[in-house]
Amino acid sequence: MRISFIGSGRVATHLATVLLAQHEIVQIYSQQLVHAKLLAKKVQAQAIDQYQQIDQQIDLMIIAVSDQAIAVVIEQLSAYLKNTLIVHTSGSTNLDVLMQYHQKSGVFYPLQTFSLKREINWTNTPLFIEAAGADDLTILTELANSLSSRVYQYSSEQRLSLHLAAVFACNFSNYCYDMAKQIVDAKKVDFSLLYPLIIETATKATQSDPSLMQTGPAVRKDVNILNMHQRMLSGSGRDDLKQVYELLSQGIIQRHISE
């Protein structure tokens, strides 16, 4: 399959790199040509920064840009690719955003966190596909199956719920790790001492209902410890962390109020 990309960031880099093993990556478009060139060189493609330069003899165009840019991109792109399947990689953007400009539209959403310096286990990464037409859905199904053993045909509404849940499970939890590191760094305590706890907590959450695995002073309703922790945060001048601590503790208490 001949595939081109709009975007040269983390998602585009990981997808283009893994697809190169089985497909031809034709072009990488970016408004910043220097960025397009970096990825294009890696995947043996042509770097472009003008829509007029797009090779129309491709099978698939993948839009891998920020969510807010997708509508602008498809409005401009549809004039150059009349009969080409165009997909976006967003978890939170409805298929209709593409459909209002281009009939042959779809979604190719990998539920994963991407960093440029970390490899992705694609075989175990859930891929969510959606398409307006049956033939296009077949194409995306085959493409997804070539990468992952976990392929799902979900609606835009289902995909959005996953994206929201992923913000809690990934982005917010990572910020909690960041806050934890700030606390121990202030006392020159080694953050790596928390690694076994972090790993065990994540492992339990994947093997059982997280609600049943909840531990700590909030679920125990240990008011003395809760108050002590909040005084510590106030005394250190970290009212921002104190607010998060209070909010999460109250959430846990309410979640387990009948226990």
N, C-alpha and C positions, 0 to 999 in steps of 0.2 A: 504494500500500500504506500502511496506517495502522500506524505503528511507535512503540513507547514504549521507554524506557530505564530500567533500574535502574542508577544510578551517574551521576556527573557529572564524572568525572575526565578524564584526557587521552584515553583510548581512546574514551570516550563522546562527548567533545567533537568529536573529529575525525570519528567515524562519523556522529554526528547531523548535523553540519554538511554533510558531503558528501552524505548521503542526502536532505537537505532539498530538493536540486535536483530530485529525481524523485519524492519521496514526502512524505507528511504525517507530521510528528513530533508525536505526540499529547500525551505526557506525559514528564516527567523526574522520576524519584523519587530522593531522597537523604535520608538520615537528618538531614542538615544542610540545612534548607529554603533557607537563604541560598545554598548552593551550587547547589541545584536551580534556583533562580530565575535565577542568572547564566547557566546554559546554556539554560534554557527561553526566556529573553528573546531569546537569540541565534538560536534555531531556531523561534521562534513557537509554543512549546508551553506546556502548563500545568505548573507546578511543584507537586509533592506530596511529603509526607513521611510518609504513612500508606498502608499497603497497601489499606485499605478504600476509599481514594479512586481506586483504579485503574479506568480505563475498560476494561470488558471487551469492548467492541466494537472491538478492534484485531486486526490480522492477525499481528503479530509483536512479541514482547517480547525485547529484547536485554539480557542481564545483563552489564554491563561494570564489574565490581568486582574487588577483589583476589582471588587464587586461593583463599585461605583462607576467604573470605566466601561463596563460591558455594554451598556445601552448605547453609549457614544460610538464604541467600536463597531457594533453590528450595524448601526445605521449607516456608517461610512463604508463598511466592508461589503455589505449586500449589493452594492452597485458594481462590484468587481467580480463577485463569485455567484452568479445567478443559479447555477445548477450543482453547486458543490455542497456537501454536507458540512455544516458548521456547528461546532459544539463549544460550550463553555465548561469550565472546571469548578464552578462555584457551588458551594453547599447551600447558600442562602438566596440565590437568584432564580426566580421562576423561569421555566422554559418559555413562557409567554413573552419575556423580554426579547428573546431572539425571534420568536414566531411572528411578532408584529412587523418585522422587517424581512424575514427570510423563511420560506416554507420548509426547506430541508434543514431543520434544526434539531439539536439534541443536547444532552448533558452527559459529561464524563467526569464524575466527581470522585476523587480518591479521598477517603476518610483517613487522613494521616496528618501529622505535623512535619513540616519540611524545613530542613536546615541545609545550607549549601555544603557544609563539611561533614555531613552524616549520611551514610548510605541507608536506603530504604529496603525493607523486606517486602517486595511487591507481591510475592506469593500469598502472604498472609494479610495484605492490606485490602480492606473492603472497598470495592468499586461500585458506584451507583450510577446506573445509566437510565436515560429517558430519551425518547425521540417521538417526533410527531408522526412519522410514517413507519410502517411495518418493516420495509426494506432497510431503512436507516437504523432501526432498532436491531435488526439482525447484524448489520455491520458493526455496530457498537458492542453487541454481545460477543461477537467473535474476537474483536480487538481486546475487550476486557478479559475474556477467558484466556487470551494469550499471555496475560500478565499476572492474573490473580486466580486463586481457587475460590475466592469469595466475591461473587458478582451478583448484584441485586437490581431488579427493575422496580424502582421506587418512584412515586409521584413527587412533584415539587414540594407539596405540603409535607410529605413524610421526610424528604431530604432536609427541609428547613428545621424540622424538630430534631433531627440528628445533629445539624450544625449548631443549634442552640445548646443541646446537651454536650457537644464537644467543647464548647467554650467553658462550660463548668468543669468538665472532666480533664481538660488539657490546659487551657489558658489560665483559668482561675487557680487550678491546683498548682501550676508552675509559679504563679505569683505568690502563693502561700509558701512554696519552697524558698522563693526570693526573700520573703519577709522573715522566714526562719533563719536564713543565712545572715540577714542584717542584725538580728537579735544576738546571735552567737559571735558574729564578727566584732560587735561593740565590746564584748568581754574577752576578746582574743581566744575564743573557744573554737576548736576544729570542727567545721561544718560536716566533714566526712563521718563524724561520729553518728550522724543522723541517717547515713546511707542505709544501713540494715533496716531501720524503722520505715524509711520511705519505701523501700523495695517490698517489705513484708505487707505494708498497708495496701500498696497497689496490687500485690499478688492476691490478697484476700478479697479485694474488690472485684477481681476478675473470676473468682472461684465461688463466690457466694453473694447473696443480696447485701449490698453495702450497708443498708440500714441495720442488718443483723450483726454486722461487724463493728459497729460504732463503739468506741471506747473514749475515755477521757473524763475530765471533771464535769463537763456540761451534761453528759448523759447520766453521770452518777449524781448530778445535782449537788455537787460539792461546792457550796457557796463560799466557804472559807478560801479554797484554792482559787476559785474564779475571782474573788475580790483581791486576793494577793497578786495575781497576775496583772490585773488591771491597775493596781497601785504601782507595780513595777514599771509598766508602760508609761503611766502618767509621770512617774518620777524621772524617767529617762527622756522625757520631752517628746515621746512618740505618740502623740494623740491620734495620728493617722492609724497606727497599728492597734491602738486601744479601741478605736471605733470598729475596725474589722473584727477584732476579738469579741467585742460585745455582740455585734450583729450575728456572727457565726455561732456563738455560744447560745444566743436566744433561739436561733433557728434549730439547733440540735435539741434544746430543751423542749420546744414546741413539737418537734418531730416525734419525740419519745415521751410526750406528756402523760400518756396513759400507763406507762410502765412503772 
